[in-house]
Each structure stands twice: as C-alpha cells, then as structure tokens.
Amino acid sequence: MASGEIVLYVLTAAVYAALGVHFWRSRWGAKPGAEQLSRGERLAIVLPLAAHSALLYDAVFGDAGLRFGFGHALSATLWLAVLFYWLANNFYGLAGMLALVLPAAAVAVVLPAVFPGMETPPYTSSVEFRIHLALAMLAYGLFTIAALHAMLMAMVERRLHRARQSGTGLGREALAGPFSALPPLLTLEALLFRILALGFVMLTLTLVTGAAFSEEVFGQPLQFNHKTLFGIVSWIVFGGLLLGRWLWGWRGRRALRWTMTGFVVLLLAYVGSRFVLEVLLARVPG
C-alpha cells in the first residue's frame, strides 16, 4: 500500500473521530433544538464521506482485482450509515445519531487496510456477482441502521418510562438533551419500519441473486454453509416482523427485540463467518 494511501486512511479516520467528538459534545446534553445540522456541519461530513467512498472503492475494485472480506463489509456498512443519517437530517432531527455513527466509522474506514482479505476467485469478477455484492452491502447497511435506530428508540422509551414512574413528566417534556429534539416516538417507529422494509427487499434480492449466481457457477442454487443458513434465518426473522406489523400492528418493545435478533443473526451470517475464516483460520472464505 502506497504511503499516500495510508495517510488518506489515517486522515479520514481522524476527521470522522473529530466530528464524532463534536457531535457528542454539541448534541448529547445540548439544549433543545440542536438536532438539525448546520451548513458547516453538512459540508464537514462530506469530506471524510467522499474520502471513505474512494478508499472503499479502491479496496474492493482496485487494480489487484476484486477483494472482499469482513473489513470491507464493516467499512461499507458504516459508510452507508453515515450517508443515511447525513441525508435523513433533511427530514428528521437525527443529528444526535451521528455522535454514535461517526466514531464507529472512524474505526471501520481503516479495516480494509488492516485486514485486506485476499483476492476472490476469478468468477467473482463478473457483473452478476458485483450486483449481488452491492445488493448484499445495501441490505447489511440498512439493517445496521435499523439496529442503531432501534437502540435509539429503546433509550427514548426507557427515559419516558422512568419519567412516568417518577412523576417528573408525562410526555416529551420528560426528555432532555438530544432526545428533546427528536421526532415523536411514533414517527421514529414509522421510520424504523421503512428502513426495515427497504432492507428486507434488498436482502430478498441478495438471496435471489446469490442463488442464481450459485446455480450458474456451482450447479446448485444453494450452498448450505454458515452464511446461507444465517442469511435465510435472518430473512425469516425480518419477514416475520414485517408480517406481524402488517397483520397485527406489532410495535414497541416487541418490534425492537425482533429487529435486534434479526440484526445479530445477519451479522453472524456474513461478517462473523468472514472474520473467523480470514483472521482466526487465515484462509479465503468459500
């Protein structure tokens, strides 16, 4: 890796980290109304996000051929999370979430450099596989955002519950700091299910294109390994959650538990298996 590229990795991580500290100090404990991004903050986030895009693209589709591993997966997921919350602040006051996402992105952006993985087999350089890979990363990224969103909702709900029990407040007046500027809990819940629905569509397309690609290359639509098993289980969990929402109006803690369960299973399906193969066993994932 060229020294200039190393410098860019370090600078991008440093800017992400500095912005994370800024949002932590200015949003968590800030006065109500501080949840919208200023113009300067929007521009400041664009810089590391653009650099992250270039580094990730070069790491995956560089001159050495297609390379992909758990480090690339985590880096792509956090790139999408930063992009999502940067865009979402045009419609919702969710700048407080950047205090959680940006520090994680500071770590994730350098993972492809630390864990470069290995070159994938020649058949993975096809357009079909790249489409499958892009769909998979969109699905994983969206469900990661949903998991972060679910954790935020759990914190808000817990604060409201404690306020009701103590008698200090019965509504949004019980929320302080960044929570006070968030949209109502029902609005956050509706946004969560929009993210889940879009992620479910991407995950379905990922499984379909993966089966088609496997049929073309290996002569069988499914290879029953850890990734396939956990991928199907996560699809069932998220599909069950969306069906429960549609038929029975599932919401609240039940929805949050299903969301986190599906996310953990999906994490095991891809990132976990690749970490074991690449780092612990030091071999290329199959």
NORRAMO-V136906 format. One record per residue. N is the residue number from 1. RES is the residue in one letter. PHI is phi in degrees with one decimal (NA if undefined). Layout:
n->[N:N]
res->[RES:RES]
phi->[PHI:PHI]
//
This chain:
n->[1:2:3:4:5:6:7:8:9:10:11:12:13:14:15:16:17:18:19:20:21:22:23:24:25:26:27:28:29:30:31:32:33:34:35:36:37:38:39:40:41:42:43:44:45:46:47:48:49:50:51:52:53:54:55:56:57:58:59:60:61:62:63:64:65:66:67:68:69:70:71:72:73:74:75:76:77:78:79:80:81:82:83:84:85:86:87:88:89:90:91:92:93:94:95:96:97:98:99:100:101:102:103:104:105:106:107:108:109:110:111:112:113:114:115:116:117:118:119:120:121:122:123:124:125:126:127:128:129:130:131:132:133:134:135:136:137:138:139:140:141:142:143:144:145:146:147:148:149:150:151:152:153:154:155:156:157:158:159:160:161:162:163:164:165:166:167:168:169:170:171:172:173:174:175:176:177:178:179:180:181:182:183:184:185:186:187:188:189:190:191:192:193:194:195:196:197:198:199:200:201:202:203:204:205:206:207:208:209:210:211:212:213:214:215:216:217:218:219:220:221:222:223:224:225:226:227:228:229:230:231:232:233:234:235:236:237:238:239:240:241:242:243:244:245:246:247:248:249:250:251:252:253:254:255:256:257:258:259:260:261:262:263:264:265:266:267:268:269:270:271:272:273:274:275:276:277:278:279:280:281:282:283:284:285:286]
res->[M:A:S:G:E:I:V:L:Y:V:L:T:A:A:V:Y:A:A:L:G:V:H:F:W:R:S:R:W:G:A:K:P:G:A:E:Q:L:S:R:G:E:R:L:A:I:V:L:P:L:A:A:H:S:A:L:L:Y:D:A:V:F:G:D:A:G:L:R:F:G:F:G:H:A:L:S:A:T:L:W:L:A:V:L:F:Y:W:L:A:N:N:F:Y:G:L:A:G:M:L:A:L:V:L:P:A:A:A:V:A:V:V:L:P:A:V:F:P:G:M:E:T:P:P:Y:T:S:S:V:E:F:R:I:H:L:A:L:A:M:L:A:Y:G:L:F:T:I:A:A:L:H:A:M:L:M:A:M:V:E:R:R:L:H:R:A:R:Q:S:G:T:G:L:G:R:E:A:L:A:G:P:F:S:A:L:P:P:L:L:T:L:E:A:L:L:F:R:I:L:A:L:G:F:V:M:L:T:L:T:L:V:T:G:A:A:F:S:E:E:V:F:G:Q:P:L:Q:F:N:H:K:T:L:F:G:I:V:S:W:I:V:F:G:G:L:L:L:G:R:W:L:W:G:W:R:G:R:R:A:L:R:W:T:M:T:G:F:V:V:L:L:L:A:Y:V:G:S:R:F:V:L:E:V:L:L:A:R:V:P:G]
phi->[NA:-67.0:-62.6:-64.0:-69.6:-61.9:-61.0:-65.6:-58.9:-64.6:-65.0:-62.3:-62.8:-65.2:-67.9:-56.5:-63.6:-63.3:-67.0:-61.6:-62.2:-59.8:-69.6:-64.2:-73.3:-90.2:-112.7:-82.0:103.8:-76.0:-72.3:-53.9:96.1:-93.0:-84.1:-84.2:-76.4:-79.3:-62.5:-63.1:-66.9:-60.4:-67.0:-64.7:-72.3:-59.8:-61.6:-67.6:-65.7:-66.9:-64.4:-60.4:-59.3:-65.2:-65.7:-66.6:-61.8:-66.9:-67.9:-89.0:-114.6:-70.1:-65.2:-77.9:100.8:-65.5:-127.8:-153.9:-151.4:-66.1:-64.4:-65.3:-62.9:-66.9:-62.7:-64.8:-64.4:-72.1:-60.8:-66.2:-63.8:-62.4:-60.3:-61.5:-71.7:-66.0:-73.6:-63.1:-72.8:-73.9:-123.4:-129.8:-85.4:-122.5:-63.3:-60.3:-66.8:-66.4:-65.6:-92.2:-78.8:-64.1:-61.7:-64.6:-65.7:-61.3:-78.6:-66.2:-62.7:-91.2:-60.3:-62.5:-77.1:-79.2:-121.3:-70.9:67.8:-140.3:-62.0:-81.5:-57.3:-55.3:-67.3:-80.3:-85.7:-70.9:-61.9:-60.2:-68.3:-64.8:-64.4:-59.1:-64.3:-63.7:-62.6:-62.1:-66.8:-63.5:-62.9:-63.1:-64.0:-65.2:-72.3:-65.3:-62.1:-62.0:-65.5:-63.0:-63.6:-64.4:-65.2:-61.9:-62.5:-63.8:-65.8:-63.9:-62.8:-64.8:-64.6:-64.3:-64.4:-64.8:-65.8:-65.7:-67.6:-84.0:77.5:-84.2:-178.2:-116.1:-151.6:-65.7:-65.4:-79.5:-88.0:-128.1:60.9:-64.3:-65.0:-68.7:-98.5:-72.9:-62.0:-56.1:-58.2:-65.7:-68.1:-62.4:-65.8:-63.2:-65.6:-58.0:-71.8:-66.5:-63.4:-62.4:-63.9:-66.0:-62.1:-65.7:-61.8:-64.6:-66.6:-61.2:-64.5:-62.7:-66.5:-66.3:-67.8:-65.5:-65.8:-65.3:-66.0:-64.0:-62.6:-70.1:-90.1:-104.8:81.1:-145.5:-69.1:-135.5:-105.9:-80.0:-121.3:-59.4:-63.0:-64.9:-60.3:-67.5:-63.4:-67.1:-62.2:-65.1:-62.2:-65.5:-63.6:-67.8:-63.9:-63.3:-64.2:-65.4:-65.7:-63.2:-64.5:-71.9:-86.3:-120.9:68.7:-55.8:-160.1:62.8:-64.4:-62.0:-64.1:-66.7:-64.2:-63.4:-61.9:-67.9:-63.1:-61.0:-65.9:-62.2:-63.1:-66.1:-62.9:-66.6:-63.2:-119.7:-64.8:-61.8:-65.1:-69.0:-62.9:-62.2:-69.9:-82.9:-100.8:-78.0:-100.4:54.5:-144.4:-75.0:-63.6:-86.8]
//
